[in-house]
């Protein structure tokens, strides 16, 4: 079991995990899935709000790692634990 969990991540694993995620899911109540909002300037000297483009920074990397590991654990039955 440990050898399967410790394998390197492959592109197909990451793609599968990404397509399983719900893009419209709200953050959990415990706050683990927090999102930061950042303002990126559109011009060199921004002076008003319309000169910025908001982007959201989610902890997607951690979500992908967790999802791939969960998918790998799905292959094991309860008798292994």
N, C-alpha and C positions, 0 to 999 in steps of 0.2 A: 504494500500500500504506500509506504513512504517513498519508494522510488518513483511511482507515478506522480505523486504530489510534488516532488522535487525536480521534475523535468523542466527544461527550458520552455518558455512560452513561444509558440509559433504563431505566425500571422493568421493562420486559420482559427486558432484558439481565441485570439483577440477579436477577430472579425465576428466570430460566433457570439462572443460575450457582448460585444457592442450592439449587435442586432437583437439581442434578448432584452436590452434595457428599454424601459419606457421613457421616451423623451419628455413626456408631460407630467411625470410623477413629481409630486411635491416632496420637500424634504421631510425626513422623519422627525418625530416629536423630540427625540433626544438630541437633535442638533448636529448629528454626525455628518449629514449631507448638506453642509453649509455651502453657500455660493457667495462669492465676493463680486461686487459690481465695481468695475474700474471705468474711468473716463479716459479715452484716448484722444488726444488733440488731432483735429483734422487739418489744422493749419499751424504755421510756426509760432504765431503769437495769439493764442485764443483769448478772447475777451468777453465772450458771452456763451451761455449754455449750448446754443446751437452749433458752436465751433468744436464740440466734443462728440465723440461716438461712444456710447456705452457698450461695454461687453461684460459678459458674466464669466467668471472663472470658477468652474466646479472642480471638485476633487475626483475627476474622472479616472485618473490613474489608479487610485485606490479602489474605485468601483470595478474597474476592469480586472485588477488582480484578484479581488474577492470573488467576482463572477467566474473567472477561469478556475479558481480553486474549488468553488462550489460545484461547477460542472464536472470536475475530476472526481470529487467525492461522491457524486451521484452514481458512479459506477460500482460503488461498494455497498453491500447489504448491511443490515443491522447486525448480522452475525460477526462482522469484523470488528465491532467496537465493544 
